[in-house]
Amino acid sequence: MNNKDMFAVIAKAVQDVSQELQLHNGTLEVVDFKDGVAYLALKGACVGCQSVGCGVISNFEYSLKVLIPQINRVVFLGR
């Protein structure tokens, strides 16, 4: 699977797993995927929120890795 296809797969997975953030006026956006690393940007109310660091990020990373085994690591931008 090429990076463009992988980007689309990750974007769909992010949409599915980020519903909890949407309830709090936040979102995640896929910025890039390369060398097994997914780069996601926190948007909206999530930027700078203390709750994001309390396991929420770990849960999203775990969920994405389970859904997409090609992801080795997730980098969250905007924290």
Secondary structure by P-SEA (a helix, b strand, c coil): ccaaaaaaaaaaaaaaaaaaaaaaccccccccccccbbbbbbccccccccccccaaaaaaaaaaaaacccccccccccc
